[in-house]
Amino acid sequence: MSISIQKILGKIDQELQAAKNVSSASLVREKIYAIKTLCDLILEETETELPTEAEAAKFASDSPSGKLHVQQPRRMEMEDDANGESIFDF
């Protein structure tokens, strides 16, 4: 479920007005902390949005073949007196 940024901004405005109307320093801190949390929520939401089509096309054009090249592991070359691949083979 996604909450619109406009709703969050409205809640930030409500918290700001409430912070202006309280007289206790601890209550002001609570309201400011609530505002900070709401701001973090907006920033987190915008960071996790999916890339736009232009960004996706740019990413696809940056990779040369579009596929990831994975190098296969090579077998370890052994000396003549070695018995096998395991270090426990004597």
Secondary structure, DSSP 4 states (H G I P E B T S, - for coil): ----HHHHHHHHHHHHHHHHH---HHHHHHHHHHHHHHHHHHHHHHHSSPPPHHHHHHHHHHSSSSS---PPPPPPP--TT---SSTT--
